């Protein structure tokens, strides 16, 4: 008995690129900022001693506090997405910004400690 061998047909395999790291970081940043914005509405909900859900009107952000929080979210979002973009385009400038943030944070620790 003789076996008849046939060559296998050539198949071209395409590599699945998937999602880039930059896109993943941008999606994660979007979810973090969305979570911060949702916290405006969810913080007033709390649990009491009997584990019952209640709404505390004292914790609702209003007026100036709301403006401050929204300006923080906008500034944090701008800084995050700017740093992600710089990391993938101009890495040296990215590290310079990180050093500036580090130095500013250390200075703020001493300024805030001295004011109390």
Backbone as a printed PyTorch tensor [residue, N CA C, xyz], in Angstrom:
tensor([[[  0.8450,  -1.1580,   0.0000],
         [  0.0000,   0.0000,   0.0000],
         [  0.8990,   1.2340,   0.0000]],

        [[  0.5840,   2.1300,  -0.9050],
         [  1.3980,   3.3190,  -1.0340],
         [  0.5770,   4.5330,  -0.5910]],

        [[  1.2130,   5.4050,   0.2300],
         [  0.5520,   6.6080,   0.7400],
         [  0.8230,   7.7550,  -0.2230]],

        [[ -0.2400,   8.4540,  -0.5660],
         [ -0.1000,   9.5820,  -1.4780],
         [  0.0000,  10.8690,  -0.6520]],

        [[  1.1880,  11.4380,  -0.6060],
         [  1.4050,  12.6670,   0.1610],
         [  1.0940,  13.8800,  -0.6960]],

        [[  0.3620,  14.8290,  -0.1140],
         [  0.0930,  16.0920,  -0.7970],
         [  0.7150,  17.2080,   0.0420]],

        [[  1.3800,  18.1210,  -0.6110],
         [  1.9510,  19.2300,   0.1730],
         [  0.8320,  20.0930,   0.7550]],

        [[  1.0740,  20.5610,   1.9550],
         [  0.0870,  21.4140,   2.6220],
         [  0.0050,  22.7520,   1.8990]],

        [[ -1.1870,  23.2870,   1.8490],
         [ -1.3470,  24.5860,   1.2040],
         [ -0.7110,  25.6590,   2.0890]],

        [[ -0.1250,  26.6440,   1.4320],
         [  0.5350,  27.7070,   2.1920],
         [ -0.5140,  28.6250,   2.7910]],

        [[ -0.3360,  28.8890,   4.0510],
         [ -1.2240,  29.8150,   4.7330],
         [ -0.3880,  30.9700,   5.2520]],

        [[ -0.8740,  32.1390,   5.0170],
         [ -0.1800,  33.3260,   5.4950],
         [ -0.8030,  33.7090,   6.8300]],

        [[  0.0170,  33.6790,   7.8610],
         [ -0.4640,  34.0390,   9.1860],
         [ -0.2210,  35.5180,   9.4230]],

        [[ -1.2390,  36.1830,   9.8480],
         [ -1.1150,  37.6020,  10.1630],
         [ -0.9950,  37.7420,  11.6690]],

        [[ -0.0340,  38.5280,  12.0790],
         [  0.1350,  38.7770,  13.5080],
         [ -0.9490,  39.7430,  13.9660]],

        [[ -1.6080,  39.3780,  15.0290],
         [ -2.6270,  40.2380,  15.5960],
         [ -1.9350,  41.2960,  16.4440]],

        [[ -1.9700,  42.5360,  15.9580],
         [ -1.2680,  43.5990,  16.6690],
         [ -1.9010,  43.8940,  18.0210]],

        [[ -3.1680,  43.7730,  18.1270],
         [ -3.8270,  44.0460,  19.3940],
         [ -3.8660,  45.5360,  19.6740]],

        [[ -3.6620,  45.8700,  20.9270],
         [ -3.7650,  47.2530,  21.3610],
         [ -2.3850,  47.7370,  21.7960]],

        [[ -2.0560,  48.9630,  21.4390],
         [ -0.7470,  49.4980,  21.8080],
         [ -0.7590,  49.9190,  23.2760]],

        [[  0.4230,  50.0370,  23.8330],
         [  0.5460,  50.4320,  25.2380],
         [  0.0240,  51.8490,  25.4310]],

        [[  0.3040,  52.7250,  24.4780],
         [ -0.1690,  54.1020,  24.5850],
         [ -1.6940,  54.1540,  24.5940]],

        [[ -2.3170,  53.3730,  23.7340],
         [ -3.7830,  53.3430,  23.6930],
         [ -4.3390,  52.7710,  24.9970]],

        [[ -3.6830,  51.7480,  25.5250],
         [ -4.1140,  51.1590,  26.7900],
         [ -4.0140,  52.1730,  27.9280]],

        [[ -2.9130,  52.9330,  27.9740],
         [ -2.7550,  53.9520,  29.0140],
         [ -3.7860,  55.0660,  28.8570]],

        [[ -4.1030,  55.4290,  27.6240],
         [ -5.1290,  56.4490,  27.4070],
         [ -6.5060,  55.9560,  27.8490]],

        [[ -6.8100,  54.6990,  27.5790],
         [ -8.0950,  54.1360,  28.0200],
         [ -8.1460,  54.0770,  29.5440]],

        [[ -7.0440,  53.6460,  30.1760],
         [ -7.0000,  53.5880,  31.6420],
         [ -7.1580,  54.9820,  32.2340]],

        [[ -6.5070,  55.9730,  31.6410],
         [ -6.6410,  57.3500,  32.1130],
         [ -8.0560,  57.8680,  31.9690]],

        [[ -8.7080,  57.5000,  30.8800],
         [-10.1010,  57.9150,  30.6850],
         [-11.0000,  57.3240,  31.7610]],

        [[-10.7790,  56.0490,  32.0940],
         [-11.5800,  55.4250,  33.1520],
         [-11.2990,  56.0650,  34.5120]],

        [[-10.0420,  56.4150,  34.7760],
         [ -9.7210,  57.0570,  36.0570],
         [-10.3970,  58.4190,  36.1700]],

        [[-10.3390,  59.2050,  35.0970],
         [-10.9800,  60.5200,  35.1290],
         [-12.4950,  60.3890,  35.2110]],

        [[-13.0400,  59.4220,  34.5140],
         [-14.4800,  59.1870,  34.5950],
         [-14.8720,  58.7860,  36.0160]],

        [[-14.0450,  57.9700,  36.6630],
         [-14.2980,  57.5920,  38.0550],
         [-14.2680,  58.7860,  38.9870]],

        [[-13.3260,  59.7070,  38.7590],
         [-13.2860,  60.9210,  39.5770],
         [-14.5440,  61.7580,  39.3810]],

        [[-14.9890,  61.8740,  38.1420],
         [-16.1970,  62.6600,  37.8810],
         [-17.4360,  61.9950,  38.4740]],

        [[-17.5050,  60.6790,  38.4220],
         [-18.6470,  59.9660,  39.0080],
         [-18.6430,  60.1100,  40.5280]],

        [[-17.4600,  60.2630,  41.1260],
         [-17.3850,  60.3820,  42.5850],
         [-18.1020,  61.6270,  43.0990]],

        [[-18.3090,  62.6220,  42.2410],
         [-19.0760,  63.8020,  42.6500],
         [-20.4650,  63.3760,  43.1230]],

        [[-21.0360,  62.3950,  42.4400],
         [-22.3950,  61.9680,  42.7620],
         [-22.4420,  60.8180,  43.7610]],

        [[-21.3660,  60.0430,  43.8770],
         [-21.4080,  58.8550,  44.7300],
         [-20.8900,  59.0830,  46.1430]],

        [[-20.0970,  60.1200,  46.3710],
         [-19.5440,  60.3520,  47.7120],
         [-20.6380,  60.5830,  48.7600]],

        [[-21.7210,  61.3160,  48.4630],
         [-22.7420,  61.5280,  49.5000],
         [-23.4490,  60.2590,  49.9700]],

        [[-23.3370,  59.1650,  49.2560],
         [-23.9540,  57.9120,  49.6880],
         [-23.0280,  57.2200,  50.6740]],

        [[-23.5580,  56.8430,  51.8310],
         [-22.7540,  56.2010,  52.8700],
         [-23.5510,  55.0860,  53.5310]],

        [[-22.8550,  54.3320,  54.3760],
         [-23.4960,  53.2910,  55.1760],
         [-23.4710,  53.7170,  56.6370]],

        [[-24.5720,  53.4620,  57.3480],
         [-24.5850,  53.7620,  58.7790],
         [-24.1790,  52.5220,  59.5700]],

        [[-24.3490,  52.5700,  60.8980],
         [-23.9180,  51.4660,  61.7580],
         [-24.6600,  50.1670,  61.4700]],

        [[-25.9080,  50.2680,  61.0050],
         [-26.6970,  49.0770,  60.6830],
         [-26.5000,  48.6490,  59.2330]],

        [[-25.4930,  49.1950,  58.5710],
         [-25.1770,  48.9100,  57.1700],
         [-26.3310,  49.2460,  56.2270]],

        [[-27.0360,  50.3200,  56.5490],
         [-28.0990,  50.8000,  55.6780],
         [-27.5680,  51.9770,  54.8630]],

        [[-27.9270,  51.9960,  53.6120],
         [-27.4810,  53.0470,  52.7150],
         [-28.2850,  54.3140,  52.9770]],

        [[-27.5950,  55.4350,  53.1110],
         [-28.2910,  56.7090,  53.2760],
         [-27.5450,  57.7930,  52.5120]],

        [[-28.2290,  58.9000,  52.2820],
         [-27.6860,  60.0220,  51.5170],
         [-27.4200,  61.1700,  52.4720]],

        [[-26.1680,  61.6370,  52.5070],
         [-25.7780,  62.7200,  53.4110],
         [-25.6140,  64.0090,  52.6040]],

        [[-26.5340,  64.9520,  52.7980],
         [-26.4940,  66.2120,  52.0530],
         [-25.2710,  67.0560,  52.3810]],

        [[-24.6680,  66.8360,  53.5430],
         [-23.4900,  67.6250,  53.9200],
         [-22.2770,  67.3030,  53.0530]],

        [[-22.2730,  66.1370,  52.4110],
         [-21.1260,  65.7210,  51.6080],
         [-21.2500,  66.0840,  50.1280]],

        [[-22.3380,  66.7200,  49.7510],
         [-22.5370,  67.0940,  48.3500],
         [-21.6360,  68.2840,  48.0240]],

        [[-20.8900,  68.1690,  46.9250],
         [-20.0370,  69.2790,  46.4920],
         [-20.9020,  70.3470,  45.8400]],

        [[-20.7460,  71.5740,  46.3110],
         [-21.5240,  72.6830,  45.7720],
         [-20.6310,  73.9000,  45.6240]],

        [[-20.9830,  74.7500,  44.7140],
         [-20.3490,  76.0490,  44.5690],
         [-18.8530,  75.9970,  44.3350]],

        [[-18.1370,  76.6830,  45.2220],
         [-16.6870,  76.8220,  45.0670],
         [-15.9620,  75.4870,  45.1900]],

        [[-16.4220,  74.6290,  46.0930],
         [-15.7850,  73.3110,  46.2490],
         [-15.9170,  72.4810,  44.9740]],

        [[-17.0680,  72.5480,  44.3330],
         [-17.2770,  71.8210,  43.0840],
         [-16.3670,  72.3650,  41.9880]],

        [[-16.2390,  73.6910,  41.9120],
         [-15.3520,  74.2980,  40.9170],
         [-13.9030,  73.8870,  41.1530]],

        [[-13.4850,  73.8660,  42.4170],
         [-12.1140,  73.4550,  42.7350],
         [-11.8740,  72.0020,  42.3310]],

        [[-12.8330,  71.1400,  42.6290],
         [-12.6770,  69.7270,  42.2900],
         [-12.6390,  69.5280,  40.7780]],

        [[-13.5200,  70.2110,  40.0540],
         [-13.5330,  70.0760,  38.5970],
         [-12.2520,  70.6270,  37.9760]],

        [[-11.7280,  71.7220,  38.5300],
         [-10.4620,  72.2460,  38.0030],
         [ -9.3200,  71.2720,  38.2920]],

        [[ -9.3640,  70.5840,  39.4440],
         [ -8.3630,  69.5580,  39.7360],
         [ -8.4600,  68.4140,  38.7350]],

        [[ -9.6720,  67.9610,  38.4410],
         [ -9.8560,  66.8490,  37.5000],
         [ -9.3490,  67.2390,  36.1140]],

        [[ -9.6560,  68.4520,  35.6800],
         [ -9.1980,  68.9040,  34.3620],
         [ -7.6740,  68.9990,  34.3350]],

        [[ -7.0750,  69.5770,  35.3810],
         [ -5.6140,  69.7070,  35.4310],
         [ -4.9410,  68.3390,  35.5060]],

        [[ -5.4900,  67.4350,  36.3070],
         [ -4.9140,  66.0950,  36.4220],
         [ -5.0340,  65.3440,  35.0960]],

        [[ -6.1620,  65.4780,  34.4290],
         [ -6.3410,  64.8330,  33.1290],
         [ -5.3760,  65.3750,  32.0940]],

        [[ -5.2190,  66.6980,  32.0730],
         [ -4.2760,  67.3030,  31.1310],
         [ -2.8620,  66.8190,  31.4040]],

        [[ -2.4580,  66.8140,  32.6730],
         [ -1.1040,  66.3710,  33.0240],
         [ -0.9030,  64.9020,  32.6690]],

        [[ -1.8840,  64.0600,  32.9640],
         [ -1.7490,  62.6270,  32.6890],
         [ -1.5910,  62.3590,  31.1940]],

        [[ -2.5040,  62.9030,  30.3950],
         [ -2.4580,  62.6210,  28.9620],
         [ -1.2500,  63.2810,  28.2990]],

        [[ -0.8170,  64.4370,  28.8250],
         [  0.3900,  65.0650,  28.3010],
         [  1.6090,  64.1900,  28.5890]],

        [[  1.6850,  63.6450,  29.8090],
         [  2.8230,  62.7930,  30.1550],
         [  2.8170,  61.4870,  29.3580]],

        [[  1.6510,  60.9230,  29.1220],
         [  1.5830,  59.7030,  28.3020],
         [  2.0670,  60.0010,  26.8860]],

        [[  1.6080,  61.1110,  26.3370],
         [  2.0400,  61.4700,  24.9750],
         [  3.5390,  61.7450,  24.9280]],

        [[  4.0500,  62.4860,  25.9190],
         [  5.4870,  62.7790,  25.9470],
         [  6.3140,  61.5090,  26.0940]],

        [[  5.8190,  60.5480,  26.8460],
         [  6.5700,  59.3080,  27.0470],
         [  6.8260,  58.6020,  25.7210]],

        [[  5.8480,  58.6420,  24.8290],
         [  5.9910,  57.9260,  23.5660],
         [  6.5690,  58.7820,  22.4430]],

        [[  6.6490,  60.0980,  22.6260],
         [  7.1930,  60.9430,  21.5630],
         [  8.5440,  61.5480,  21.9350]],

        [[  8.6430,  62.1300,  23.1170],
         [  9.8820,  62.7880,  23.5420],
         [ 10.2050,  62.3400,  24.9600]],

        [[ 10.8410,  61.2070,  25.0550],
         [ 11.0720,  60.5850,  26.3530],
         [ 11.9580,  61.4410,  27.2590]],

        [[ 12.9200,  62.1440,  26.6940],
         [ 13.8060,  62.9880,  27.5140],
         [ 13.0080,  64.1020,  28.1950]],

        [[ 12.1250,  64.7380,  27.4550],
         [ 11.2730,  65.7790,  28.0220],
         [ 10.3350,  65.1970,  29.0770]],

        [[  9.8800,  63.9760,  28.8660],
         [  9.0410,  63.2810,  29.8470],
         [  9.7680,  63.1590,  31.1840]],

        [[ 11.0300,  62.7200,  31.1400],
         [ 11.7940,  62.5630,  32.3800],
         [ 12.1030,  63.9100,  33.0340]],

        [[ 12.2940,  64.9450,  32.2390],
         [ 12.4960,  66.2870,  32.8060],
         [ 11.2490,  66.7150,  33.5700]],

        [[ 10.0690,  66.4870,  32.9810],
         [  8.8220,  66.8300,  33.6690],
         [  8.6540,  66.0210,  34.9540]],

        [[  9.0180,  64.7460,  34.9270],
         [  8.9140,  63.9380,  36.1460],
         [  9.8220,  64.4740,  37.2440]],

        [[ 11.0330,  64.8840,  36.8910],
         [ 11.9340,  65.4680,  37.8860],
         [ 11.3680,  66.7720,  38.4360]],

        [[ 10.7810,  67.5950,  37.5740],
         [ 10.1780,  68.8440,  38.0420],
         [  9.0080,  68.5740,  38.9880]],

        [[  8.2130,  67.5710,  38.6780],
         [  7.1010,  67.2050,  39.5640],
         [  7.6360,  66.7110,  40.9030]],

        [[  8.6980,  65.9140,  40.8830],
         [  9.3070,  65.4220,  42.1190],
         [  9.8300,  66.5680,  42.9690]],

        [[ 10.5580,  67.4850,  42.3640],
         [ 11.1150,  68.6230,  43.1080],
         [  9.9950,  69.4830,  43.6720]],

        [[  8.9650,  69.7390,  42.8680],
         [  7.8250,  70.5280,  43.3330],
         [  7.1120,  69.8380,  44.4970]],

        [[  6.9770,  68.5250,  44.4350],
         [  6.3170,  67.7910,  45.5200],
         [  7.1100,  67.8950,  46.8160]],

        [[  8.4240,  67.7780,  46.7250],
         [  9.2630,  67.8900,  47.9270],
         [  9.1740,  69.2930,  48.5090]],

        [[  9.1940,  70.3060,  47.6600],
         [  9.0650,  71.6860,  48.1400],
         [  7.7160,  71.8830,  48.8180]],

        [[  6.6590,  71.3470,  48.2370],
         [  5.3220,  71.4990,  48.8190],
         [  5.2050,  70.8180,  50.1770]],

        [[  5.9000,  69.7040,  50.3680],
         [  5.8780,  69.0320,  51.6750],
         [  6.3860,  69.9800,  52.7440]],

        [[  7.4990,  70.6380,  52.4830],
         [  8.0710,  71.5320,  53.4830],
         [  7.2610,  72.8100,  53.6390]],

        [[  6.6940,  73.3230,  52.5530],
         [  5.8670,  74.5170,  52.6600],
         [  4.5930,  74.2390,  53.4500]],

        [[  3.9660,  73.1020,  53.1940],
         [  2.7450,  72.7710,  53.9220],
         [  3.0380,  72.4130,  55.3720]],

        [[  4.1790,  71.7590,  55.6200],
         [  4.5520,  71.4210,  56.9920],
         [  4.8450,  72.6900,  57.7870]],

        [[  5.4750,  73.6610,  57.1620],
         [  5.8050,  74.9100,  57.8430],
         [  4.5950,  75.7790,  58.1150]],

        [[  3.5190,  75.6050,  57.3660],
         [  2.3420,  76.4530,  57.5570],
         [  1.4300,  75.9510,  58.6710]],

        [[  1.7070,  74.7610,  59.2210],
         [  0.8380,  74.2260,  60.2800],
         [  1.4900,  74.3560,  61.6090]]])
